């Protein structure tokens, strides 16, 4: 079913990741390819005859029952034929708690606790495909233990604007990093006999007006930026289900869009699974069904019978406007999925899974501990030296906040979420006194009640006035302590599905609090817990030590504390650009966010760092950026040849030298650039990366394999991926802006 990553007992595992003939590959330190990894198993056709037989016995009512929601997270089964309901669950942060069959109210069960995993932004900040595979496998086991057939994850729409409400939940602004992590994730989930539901297909990059917005972009931008991770999930990981998004694309809703659902997804990519609508994303019966949506899910109608794919579908078949053969097609796809998942009555050996185990908490810890990004450490306040330290002030709501739940959308009911304060209390020597102060409250101004599905950009206004007593307590705690650590940032009520932020400002008056604490104790470390970029210019200017963490799962506090105390050396890298100001960001510079009836993606291909680097706009922190407690040099970048054919794979080697005193992991990043291209291209495009552990004082050679195919652009005339011959420059660095070497190669 899978080709697993082989560590082969190597002391050092170099994940050299690229896309080889559409497959992710891994190589060892000496450049040997150890395994073709993360190749999913295609849905098998072996049950087709059986499926035909079953469908032959089904009434039209039974067939139609399979194609629409029959409870909040299932369709209808047909017991007499051994067809179970398809059991679905969110979602990206862990398997969601059980809710009532007919309402969003919690079911109040005691067996639906789950591990809370780092949200997407944290996972992508690891830049580690092995972690993504661990994530998928671990959450897949939990989904099985909860009896699920489909996990409504991963969610990985491209981060087009830093304001996007789901930035924390999605992965990155870069299509290559996106697909390189999503393929192992999907593979990991599906190894557990659970279908991943990749979402939200596609071009669902904002929450504002998501239910009506018509997204317009040129074809190259669609193919080169917004689709690659969906494509690789289907062609490499063989994702078994796809979620049709809320919005429209080029005039048609995604759940009734033949170009996206039939031409691209099925005809071009060979998708054999089922298309599940986002909740309430279907707007028609005949059009949606015939375009390729297989299962209508949602909640907006008074009863499930009213769904477009329920009574209206029955009526359409009876009236002859939709054929029964059309209905059969969708029923058969769903049965194929159930057979392949070993979910049909007679199947044996289905994975049983496990949930909330220590092993899963460890998975969550490992991912979190590779995700934390050290933004600044000028006076080397970090790692915290506890020798001679008698007291530490721990200040800020995020020292004690829990983020497994909050805001709109899926959360996790978990028995464990270790906060930073709990972790520091457990890990600091007993001789160190912790002086805790909350510092600020996370309050919102009263607003009109929002209904599910109602989406506005101005949904939440925060209370930004600080409570003077709380500030005084924080200042007092900082003053009497040797060091102060501020845990600030955001939370999941502020960053949430169903609304975008209106600006980048730090909410809840935090900037003033941070300044007051710094004035009270110059040895102040600022730790952000957030999933999206914020305006931290002032803090950047005034503070020597800044750390960035995420909604980082059950073990997020432990991972963060281990980083602060130096047990773990930070190795996370930003998966998006942190702009100096919002208007520098492409969607805002081109005044094309949030749009109105339509949103035209005017920046085209120049999303994220592609825009900043092409237009020479300096970001606050670039894409791919992150420091370590040690220092690295990248030397001797070399390609294995000077000239390549279109089918070759370029093998680039780089020597990574750890020039500091601590062992650490560095992410070598390879960006391509083509100056004399006949088509417009970004100044730099990520084409490969490798995360490697290097011991203090040692050097390691990293090999990054880039199939020449990866250099192709999408030719809109021939409708083909095309590799332009000629010279390409590879820029090697540890962020999109810190380039340490260049290698020029040519393609015949
Ligand atoms: C979200 C989906 C989610 C679904 C079910 C929708 O609002 O967009 O990501 O899977 O709800 O909870």
Boltz pocket constraint, residues with backbone or C-beta under 6 A from the ligand:
constraints:
  - pocket:
      binder: B
      contacts: [[A, 90], [A, 91], [A, 152], [A, 199], [A, 278], [A, 279], [A, 409], [A, 410]]
      max_distance: 6.0
